[in-house]
Amino acid sequence: MASNLAVTSAEFQAKVLESPIPVLVDFWAEWCGPCRMIAKSIEELAQEYEGRAAVYKLDVDQNQDIAMQYRVMSIPTLLVFKGGKVVDQHVGAAPKQALAQLIERNL
């Protein structure tokens, strides 16, 4: 995983909730097969939407407080934040185009 995409509990407020642009957060874990399946797409989307939307990956094993706060029960769970609130979500692996639409409809 590209380390610049990682977000932790300590950074969540500043990087996600206070972001002036929409933020896609991929709630994932190292042991999760479907999470690994979409990892490359997530990294590509982060580059493609740079400046228009932020993309981060939050490891649910290392940041359980945030995962619990947003009631993440299955992974991967992708939440879109805008103005500090969840405005869209997708649970499970999906093709890159579907993940891009998640961002597009919230720009």
C-alpha positions as CSV (number, residue, x, y, z in Angstrom):
1,M,0.0,0.0,0.0
2,A,1.2,3.5,-0.7
3,S,2.0,4.9,2.7
4,N,0.8,8.3,1.8
5,L,-2.7,7.0,1.6
6,A,-2.7,5.7,5.1
7,V,-4.8,7.6,7.7
8,T,-4.8,6.8,11.4
9,S,-7.2,7.7,14.2
10,A,-4.9,10.5,15.3
11,E,-5.0,12.1,11.8
12,F,-8.7,11.3,11.0
13,Q,-10.1,14.6,12.2
14,A,-7.7,16.8,10.2
15,K,-7.3,14.7,7.1
16,V,-10.9,13.5,6.7
17,L,-13.4,15.4,8.8
18,E,-11.9,18.9,8.2
19,S,-11.0,18.3,4.5
20,P,-12.2,21.1,2.2
21,I,-12.7,18.5,-0.6
22,P,-14.6,15.2,-0.6
23,V,-12.7,12.3,1.0
24,L,-13.1,8.6,0.1
25,V,-11.9,6.3,3.0
26,D,-11.2,2.7,2.4
27,F,-11.7,0.8,5.6
28,W,-9.5,-2.3,5.1
29,A,-7.2,-4.9,6.8
30,E,-4.1,-6.8,5.7
31,W,-5.8,-10.2,6.0
32,C,-8.8,-9.2,3.8
33,G,-8.8,-10.7,0.4
34,P,-11.4,-8.4,-1.2
35,C,-9.5,-5.4,0.3
36,R,-6.3,-6.5,-1.5
37,M,-8.3,-7.0,-4.7
38,I,-9.3,-3.3,-4.8
39,A,-6.0,-1.9,-3.4
40,K,-4.6,-1.0,-6.8
41,S,-7.8,0.7,-7.9
42,I,-7.8,2.8,-4.7
43,E,-4.2,3.9,-5.3
44,E,-5.0,4.8,-8.9
45,L,-8.1,6.8,-7.9
46,A,-6.0,8.7,-5.3
47,Q,-3.7,9.9,-8.2
48,E,-6.5,10.5,-10.7
49,Y,-8.6,12.6,-8.3
50,E,-5.7,14.4,-6.6
51,G,-6.7,18.0,-5.9
52,R,-10.4,17.3,-6.4
53,A,-11.0,14.5,-3.8
54,A,-8.8,12.9,-1.2
55,V,-8.4,9.1,-0.9
56,Y,-7.2,7.4,2.2
57,K,-7.0,3.8,3.6
58,L,-7.7,3.2,7.2
59,D,-6.5,-0.1,8.7
60,V,-9.4,-1.3,10.9
61,D,-7.1,-3.5,13.0
62,Q,-4.9,-0.6,13.9
63,N,-7.7,2.0,14.2
64,Q,-10.6,0.1,15.7
65,D,-12.0,3.2,17.4
66,I,-12.8,4.9,14.0
67,A,-14.1,1.6,12.5
68,M,-16.4,1.3,15.5
69,Q,-17.5,4.9,15.4
70,Y,-18.7,4.5,11.8
71,R,-20.1,1.0,12.5
72,V,-17.9,-0.7,9.9
73,M,-19.0,-4.4,10.2
74,S,-17.6,-5.7,6.9
75,I,-14.6,-4.8,4.9
76,P,-13.8,-3.4,2.5
77,T,-16.2,-0.6,3.4
78,L,-15.8,2.7,1.5
79,L,-17.2,5.8,3.0
80,V,-17.3,9.2,1.3
81,F,-17.1,12.2,3.6
82,K,-18.1,15.7,2.7
83,G,-18.1,18.5,5.2
84,G,-17.2,16.1,8.0
85,K,-20.2,13.8,7.4
86,V,-20.7,10.5,5.6
87,V,-22.5,11.2,2.4
88,D,-22.1,8.0,0.5
89,Q,-20.9,4.4,1.0
90,H,-20.2,1.1,-0.6
91,V,-19.5,-2.3,1.1
92,G,-17.5,-5.0,-0.6
93,A,-15.1,-5.2,-3.5
94,A,-16.1,-3.4,-6.7
95,P,-14.6,-2.6,-10.1
96,K,-12.6,0.6,-10.3
97,Q,-15.3,2.3,-12.4
98,A,-17.9,1.7,-9.6
99,L,-15.4,3.2,-7.1
100,A,-14.8,6.1,-9.3
101,Q,-18.6,6.8,-9.6
102,L,-18.7,6.9,-5.8
103,I,-16.3,9.8,-5.9
104,E,-17.8,11.4,-9.0
105,R,-21.3,11.7,-7.6
106,N,-19.9,13.5,-4.6
107,L,-17.6,16.1,-6.2
